[in-house]
Amino acid sequence: MLNLTLEKRQLCDIQGRLFELALNNGYDCPLFIEAFMNSRAAAALDDVYDRLQWAGEE
């Protein structure tokens, strides 16, 4: 990976697990991923706000 901060790597992990769940639950993954990445939820994860607390991660 490029020189990502710990927080950015954790965000990638959270999003990756979300996309895995979508696949395992039979969602149309390309459609789901596009919708999610253009959502307010995805934008909020990229905000400077504590994204791990927002996502429920400890």
PyMOL commands that set and color helices and strands:
alter all, ss='L'
color gray80, all
select helices_A, chain A and resi 6-24+29-37+40-46+51-54
alter helices_A, ss='H'
color red, helices_A
deselect
rebuild
show_as cartoon
